[in-house]
Amino acid sequence: MYPIAWAVVEKETTKTWKWFIGLLIKDLDINDQGAGWVFISDQQK
């Protein structure tokens, strides 16, 4: 496993997560609803 992306945001919110995931989908050209991809984060509540 290797980190492929990171971002600095003002606050960790649903909006910033959607933005980040949207960029990953676009940059990695992920198709088929993400079949075969696994996303792991260190997001904590």
mmCIF file of the N, C-alpha and C atoms, coordinates in Angstrom:
data_MODEL
# 
_entry.id   MODEL 
# 
loop_
_atom_site.group_PDB 
_atom_site.id 
_atom_site.type_symbol 
_atom_site.label_atom_id 
_atom_site.label_alt_id 
_atom_site.label_comp_id 
_atom_site.label_asym_id 
_atom_site.label_entity_id 
_atom_site.label_seq_id 
_atom_site.pdbx_PDB_ins_code 
_atom_site.Cartn_x 
_atom_site.Cartn_y 
_atom_site.Cartn_z 
_atom_site.occupancy 
_atom_site.B_iso_or_equiv 
_atom_site.pdbx_formal_charge 
_atom_site.auth_seq_id 
_atom_site.auth_comp_id 
_atom_site.auth_asym_id 
_atom_site.auth_atom_id 
_atom_site.pdbx_PDB_model_num 
ATOM 1   N N  . MET A 1 1  ? 0.834   -1.175 0.000   1.00 0.00 ? 1  MET A N  1 
ATOM 2   C CA . MET A 1 1  ? 0.000   0.000  0.000   1.00 0.00 ? 1  MET A CA 1 
ATOM 3   C C  . MET A 1 1  ? 0.879   1.238  0.000   1.00 0.00 ? 1  MET A C  1 
ATOM 4   N N  . TYR A 1 2  ? 0.464   2.198  -0.792  1.00 0.00 ? 2  TYR A N  1 
ATOM 5   C CA . TYR A 1 2  ? 1.167   3.465  -0.874  1.00 0.00 ? 2  TYR A CA 1 
ATOM 6   C C  . TYR A 1 2  ? 0.158   4.608  -0.855  1.00 0.00 ? 2  TYR A C  1 
ATOM 7   N N  . PRO A 1 3  ? 0.462   5.666  -0.134  1.00 0.00 ? 3  PRO A N  1 
ATOM 8   C CA . PRO A 1 3  ? -0.438  6.823  -0.199  1.00 0.00 ? 3  PRO A CA 1 
ATOM 9   C C  . PRO A 1 3  ? -0.373  7.421  -1.598  1.00 0.00 ? 3  PRO A C  1 
ATOM 10  N N  . ILE A 1 4  ? -1.534  7.752  -2.145  1.00 0.00 ? 4  ILE A N  1 
ATOM 11  C CA . ILE A 1 4  ? -1.562  8.311  -3.491  1.00 0.00 ? 4  ILE A CA 1 
ATOM 12  C C  . ILE A 1 4  ? -2.025  9.757  -3.519  1.00 0.00 ? 4  ILE A C  1 
ATOM 13  N N  . ALA A 1 5  ? -2.616  10.226 -2.429  1.00 0.00 ? 5  ALA A N  1 
ATOM 14  C CA . ALA A 1 5  ? -3.110  11.595 -2.416  1.00 0.00 ? 5  ALA A CA 1 
ATOM 15  C C  . ALA A 1 5  ? -3.291  12.084 -0.989  1.00 0.00 ? 5  ALA A C  1 
ATOM 16  N N  . TRP A 1 6  ? -3.195  13.387 -0.826  1.00 0.00 ? 6  TRP A N  1 
ATOM 17  C CA . TRP A 1 6  ? -3.509  14.021 0.442   1.00 0.00 ? 6  TRP A CA 1 
ATOM 18  C C  . TRP A 1 6  ? -3.963  15.432 0.144   1.00 0.00 ? 6  TRP A C  1 
ATOM 19  N N  . ALA A 1 7  ? -4.640  16.020 1.085   1.00 0.00 ? 7  ALA A N  1 
ATOM 20  C CA . ALA A 1 7  ? -5.139  17.387 0.902   1.00 0.00 ? 7  ALA A CA 1 
ATOM 21  C C  . ALA A 1 7  ? -5.126  18.111 2.233   1.00 0.00 ? 7  ALA A C  1 
ATOM 22  N N  . VAL A 1 8  ? -4.992  19.413 2.156   1.00 0.00 ? 8  VAL A N  1 
ATOM 23  C CA . VAL A 1 8  ? -5.092  20.276 3.335   1.00 0.00 ? 8  VAL A CA 1 
ATOM 24  C C  . VAL A 1 8  ? -6.385  21.071 3.178   1.00 0.00 ? 8  VAL A C  1 
ATOM 25  N N  . VAL A 1 9  ? -7.264  20.925 4.154   1.00 0.00 ? 9  VAL A N  1 
ATOM 26  C CA . VAL A 1 9  ? -8.540  21.637 4.121   1.00 0.00 ? 9  VAL A CA 1 
ATOM 27  C C  . VAL A 1 9  ? -8.724  22.382 5.435   1.00 0.00 ? 9  VAL A C  1 
ATOM 28  N N  . GLU A 1 10 ? -9.571  23.381 5.399   1.00 0.00 ? 10 GLU A N  1 
ATOM 29  C CA . GLU A 1 10 ? -9.813  24.180 6.604   1.00 0.00 ? 10 GLU A CA 1 
ATOM 30  C C  . GLU A 1 10 ? -10.478 23.353 7.697   1.00 0.00 ? 10 GLU A C  1 
ATOM 31  N N  . LYS A 1 11 ? -11.441 22.512 7.288   1.00 0.00 ? 11 LYS A N  1 
ATOM 32  C CA . LYS A 1 11 ? -12.182 21.707 8.240   1.00 0.00 ? 11 LYS A CA 1 
ATOM 33  C C  . LYS A 1 11 ? -12.603 20.409 7.563   1.00 0.00 ? 11 LYS A C  1 
ATOM 34  N N  . GLU A 1 12 ? -12.535 19.309 8.280   1.00 0.00 ? 12 GLU A N  1 
ATOM 35  C CA . GLU A 1 12 ? -12.910 18.006 7.736   1.00 0.00 ? 12 GLU A CA 1 
ATOM 36  C C  . GLU A 1 12 ? -14.430 17.863 7.813   1.00 0.00 ? 12 GLU A C  1 
ATOM 37  N N  . THR A 1 13 ? -15.090 18.031 6.670   1.00 0.00 ? 13 THR A N  1 
ATOM 38  C CA . THR A 1 13 ? -16.546 17.968 6.599   1.00 0.00 ? 13 THR A CA 1 
ATOM 39  C C  . THR A 1 13 ? -16.967 17.043 5.463   1.00 0.00 ? 13 THR A C  1 
ATOM 40  N N  . THR A 1 14 ? -18.253 16.767 5.400   1.00 0.00 ? 14 THR A N  1 
ATOM 41  C CA . THR A 1 14 ? -18.784 15.965 4.291   1.00 0.00 ? 14 THR A CA 1 
ATOM 42  C C  . THR A 1 14 ? -18.488 16.641 2.963   1.00 0.00 ? 14 THR A C  1 
ATOM 43  N N  . LYS A 1 15 ? -18.611 17.948 2.923   1.00 0.00 ? 15 LYS A N  1 
ATOM 44  C CA . LYS A 1 15 ? -18.358 18.696 1.684   1.00 0.00 ? 15 LYS A CA 1 
ATOM 45  C C  . LYS A 1 15 ? -16.909 18.538 1.218   1.00 0.00 ? 15 LYS A C  1 
ATOM 46  N N  . THR A 1 16 ? -15.957 18.659 2.144   1.00 0.00 ? 16 THR A N  1 
ATOM 47  C CA . THR A 1 16 ? -14.550 18.530 1.741   1.00 0.00 ? 16 THR A CA 1 
ATOM 48  C C  . THR A 1 16 ? -14.217 17.090 1.366   1.00 0.00 ? 16 THR A C  1 
ATOM 49  N N  . TRP A 1 17 ? -14.825 16.095 2.017   1.00 0.00 ? 17 TRP A N  1 
ATOM 50  C CA . TRP A 1 17 ? -14.608 14.694 1.641   1.00 0.00 ? 17 TRP A CA 1 
ATOM 51  C C  . TRP A 1 17 ? -15.156 14.414 0.249   1.00 0.00 ? 17 TRP A C  1 
ATOM 52  N N  . LYS A 1 18 ? -16.340 14.946 -0.059  1.00 0.00 ? 18 LYS A N  1 
ATOM 53  C CA . LYS A 1 18 ? -16.905 14.761 -1.402  1.00 0.00 ? 18 LYS A CA 1 
ATOM 54  C C  . LYS A 1 18 ? -16.011 15.397 -2.454  1.00 0.00 ? 18 LYS A C  1 
ATOM 55  N N  . TRP A 1 19 ? -15.474 16.565 -2.154  1.00 0.00 ? 19 TRP A N  1 
ATOM 56  C CA . TRP A 1 19 ? -14.560 17.244 -3.068  1.00 0.00 ? 19 TRP A CA 1 
ATOM 57  C C  . TRP A 1 19 ? -13.319 16.385 -3.301  1.00 0.00 ? 19 TRP A C  1 
ATOM 58  N N  . PHE A 1 20 ? -12.733 15.889 -2.224  1.00 0.00 ? 20 PHE A N  1 
ATOM 59  C CA . PHE A 1 20 ? -11.511 15.089 -2.310  1.00 0.00 ? 20 PHE A CA 1 
ATOM 60  C C  . PHE A 1 20 ? -11.747 13.789 -3.075  1.00 0.00 ? 20 PHE A C  1 
ATOM 61  N N  . ILE A 1 21 ? -12.807 13.075 -2.745  1.00 0.00 ? 21 ILE A N  1 
ATOM 62  C CA . ILE A 1 21 ? -13.112 11.812 -3.428  1.00 0.00 ? 21 ILE A CA 1 
ATOM 63  C C  . ILE A 1 21 ? -13.420 12.076 -4.905  1.00 0.00 ? 21 ILE A C  1 
ATOM 64  N N  . GLY A 1 22 ? -14.112 13.169 -5.191  1.00 0.00 ? 22 GLY A N  1 
ATOM 65  C CA . GLY A 1 22 ? -14.396 13.530 -6.578  1.00 0.00 ? 22 GLY A CA 1 
ATOM 66  C C  . GLY A 1 22 ? -13.121 13.742 -7.387  1.00 0.00 ? 22 GLY A C  1 
ATOM 67  N N  . LEU A 1 23 ? -12.135 14.400 -6.780  1.00 0.00 ? 23 LEU A N  1 
ATOM 68  C CA . LEU A 1 23 ? -10.854 14.594 -7.460  1.00 0.00 ? 23 LEU A CA 1 
ATOM 69  C C  . LEU A 1 23 ? -10.131 13.262 -7.677  1.00 0.00 ? 23 LEU A C  1 
ATOM 70  N N  . LEU A 1 24 ? -10.173 12.378 -6.686  1.00 0.00 ? 24 LEU A N  1 
ATOM 71  C CA . LEU A 1 24 ? -9.554  11.058 -6.853  1.00 0.00 ? 24 LEU A CA 1 
ATOM 72  C C  . LEU A 1 24 ? -10.190 10.291 -8.001  1.00 0.00 ? 24 LEU A C  1 
ATOM 73  N N  . ILE A 1 25 ? -11.503 10.292 -8.044  1.00 0.00 ? 25 ILE A N  1 
ATOM 74  C CA . ILE A 1 25 ? -12.220 9.580  -9.109  1.00 0.00 ? 25 ILE A CA 1 
ATOM 75  C C  . ILE A 1 25 ? -11.813 10.121 -10.473 1.00 0.00 ? 25 ILE A C  1 
ATOM 76  N N  . LYS A 1 26 ? -11.739 11.436 -10.588 1.00 0.00 ? 26 LYS A N  1 
ATOM 77  C CA . LYS A 1 26 ? -11.366 12.055 -11.861 1.00 0.00 ? 26 LYS A CA 1 
ATOM 78  C C  . LYS A 1 26 ? -9.902  11.767 -12.212 1.00 0.00 ? 26 LYS A C  1 
ATOM 79  N N  . ASP A 1 27 ? -8.993  11.997 -11.284 1.00 0.00 ? 27 ASP A N  1 
ATOM 80  C CA . ASP A 1 27 ? -7.566  11.845 -11.553 1.00 0.00 ? 27 ASP A CA 1 
ATOM 81  C C  . ASP A 1 27 ? -7.153  10.399 -11.814 1.00 0.00 ? 27 ASP A C  1 
ATOM 82  N N  . LEU A 1 28 ? -7.785  9.460  -11.111 1.00 0.00 ? 28 LEU A N  1 
ATOM 83  C CA . LEU A 1 28 ? -7.439  8.045  -11.285 1.00 0.00 ? 28 LEU A CA 1 
ATOM 84  C C  . LEU A 1 28 ? -8.298  7.358  -12.346 1.00 0.00 ? 28 LEU A C  1 
ATOM 85  N N  . ASP A 1 29 ? -9.205  8.111  -12.951 1.00 0.00 ? 29 ASP A N  1 
ATOM 86  C CA . ASP A 1 29 ? -10.102 7.594  -13.992 1.00 0.00 ? 29 ASP A CA 1 
ATOM 87  C C  . ASP A 1 29 ? -10.818 6.332  -13.515 1.00 0.00 ? 29 ASP A C  1 
ATOM 88  N N  . ILE A 1 30 ? -11.464 6.442  -12.357 1.00 0.00 ? 30 ILE A N  1 
ATOM 89  C CA . ILE A 1 30 ? -12.174 5.308  -11.758 1.00 0.00 ? 30 ILE A CA 1 
ATOM 90  C C  . ILE A 1 30 ? -13.555 5.201  -12.395 1.00 0.00 ? 30 ILE A C  1 
ATOM 91  N N  . ASN A 1 31 ? -13.865 4.011  -12.900 1.00 0.00 ? 31 ASN A N  1 
ATOM 92  C CA . ASN A 1 31 ? -15.148 3.746  -13.546 1.00 0.00 ? 31 ASN A CA 1 
ATOM 93  C C  . ASN A 1 31 ? -15.876 2.629  -12.810 1.00 0.00 ? 31 ASN A C  1 
ATOM 94  N N  . ASP A 1 32 ? -17.027 2.242  -13.288 1.00 0.00 ? 32 ASP A N  1 
ATOM 95  C CA . ASP A 1 32 ? -17.802 1.112  -12.742 1.00 0.00 ? 32 ASP A CA 1 
ATOM 96  C C  . ASP A 1 32 ? -18.119 1.280  -11.261 1.00 0.00 ? 32 ASP A C  1 
ATOM 97  N N  . GLN A 1 33 ? -18.465 2.478  -10.851 1.00 0.00 ? 33 GLN A N  1 
ATOM 98  C CA . GLN A 1 33 ? -18.829 2.752  -9.452  1.00 0.00 ? 33 GLN A CA 1 
ATOM 99  C C  . GLN A 1 33 ? -17.713 2.395  -8.474  1.00 0.00 ? 33 GLN A C  1 
ATOM 100 N N  . GLY A 1 34 ? -16.469 2.378  -8.929  1.00 0.00 ? 34 GLY A N  1 
ATOM 101 C CA . GLY A 1 34 ? -15.335 2.116  -8.054  1.00 0.00 ? 34 GLY A CA 1 
ATOM 102 C C  . GLY A 1 34 ? -15.055 0.650  -7.802  1.00 0.00 ? 34 GLY A C  1 
ATOM 103 N N  . ALA A 1 35 ? -15.622 -0.241 -8.601  1.00 0.00 ? 35 ALA A N  1 
ATOM 104 C CA . ALA A 1 35 ? -15.392 -1.682 -8.423  1.00 0.00 ? 35 ALA A CA 1 
ATOM 105 C C  . ALA A 1 35 ? -13.886 -1.976 -8.461  1.00 0.00 ? 35 ALA A C  1 
ATOM 106 N N  . GLY A 1 36 ? -13.416 -2.704 -7.446  1.00 0.00 ? 36 GLY A N  1 
ATOM 107 C CA . GLY A 1 36 ? -12.009 -3.072 -7.380  1.00 0.00 ? 36 GLY A CA 1 
ATOM 108 C C  . GLY A 1 36 ? -11.120 -2.086 -6.645  1.00 0.00 ? 36 GLY A C  1 
ATOM 109 N N  . TRP A 1 37 ? -11.666 -0.962 -6.224  1.00 0.00 ? 37 TRP A N  1 
ATOM 110 C CA . TRP A 1 37 ? -10.889 0.044  -5.501  1.00 0.00 ? 37 TRP A CA 1 
ATOM 111 C C  . TRP A 1 37 ? -11.253 0.010  -4.018  1.00 0.00 ? 37 TRP A C  1 
ATOM 112 N N  . VAL A 1 38 ? -10.262 0.245  -3.162  1.00 0.00 ? 38 VAL A N  1 
ATOM 113 C CA . VAL A 1 38 ? -10.481 0.325  -1.716  1.00 0.00 ? 38 VAL A CA 1 
ATOM 114 C C  . VAL A 1 38 ? -9.883  1.641  -1.239  1.00 0.00 ? 38 VAL A C  1 
ATOM 115 N N  . PHE A 1 39 ? -10.650 2.363  -0.464  1.00 0.00 ? 39 PHE A N  1 
ATOM 116 C CA . PHE A 1 39 ? -10.208 3.643  0.077   1.00 0.00 ? 39 PHE A CA 1 
ATOM 117 C C  . PHE A 1 39 ? -10.124 3.519  1.589   1.00 0.00 ? 39 PHE A C  1 
ATOM 118 N N  . ILE A 1 40 ? -8.965  3.820  2.142   1.00 0.00 ? 40 ILE A N  1 
ATOM 119 C CA . ILE A 1 40 ? -8.762  3.758  3.592   1.00 0.00 ? 40 ILE A CA 1 
ATOM 120 C C  . ILE A 1 40 ? -8.327  5.155  4.054   1.00 0.00 ? 40 ILE A C  1 
ATOM 121 N N  . SER A 1 41 ? -8.982  5.649  5.078   1.00 0.00 ? 41 SER A N  1 
ATOM 122 C CA . SER A 1 41 ? -8.610  6.964  5.595   1.00 0.00 ? 41 SER A CA 1 
ATOM 123 C C  . SER A 1 41 ? -8.334  6.868  7.099   1.00 0.00 ? 41 SER A C  1 
ATOM 124 N N  . ASP A 1 42 ? -7.723  7.896  7.609   1.00 0.00 ? 42 ASP A N  1 
ATOM 125 C CA . ASP A 1 42 ? -7.488  7.963  9.064   1.00 0.00 ? 42 ASP A CA 1 
ATOM 126 C C  . ASP A 1 42 ? -8.487  8.926  9.699   1.00 0.00 ? 42 ASP A C  1 
ATOM 127 N N  . GLN A 1 43 ? -9.590  9.178  8.998   1.00 0.00 ? 43 GLN A N  1 
ATOM 128 C CA . GLN A 1 43 ? -10.621 10.078 9.523   1.00 0.00 ? 43 GLN A CA 1 
ATOM 129 C C  . GLN A 1 43 ? -11.128 9.545  10.865  1.00 0.00 ? 43 GLN A C  1 
ATOM 130 N N  . GLN A 1 44 ? -11.220 10.418 11.826  1.00 0.00 ? 44 GLN A N  1 
ATOM 131 C CA . GLN A 1 44 ? -11.688 10.029 13.147  1.00 0.00 ? 44 GLN A CA 1 
ATOM 132 C C  . GLN A 1 44 ? -12.861 10.910 13.548  1.00 0.00 ? 44 GLN A C  1 
ATOM 133 N N  . LYS A 1 45 ? -13.748 10.354 14.352  1.00 0.00 ? 45 LYS A N  1 
ATOM 134 C CA . LYS A 1 45 ? -14.877 11.134 14.832  1.00 0.00 ? 45 LYS A CA 1 
ATOM 135 C C  . LYS A 1 45 ? -14.503 11.894 16.071  1.00 0.00 ? 45 LYS A C  1 
# 
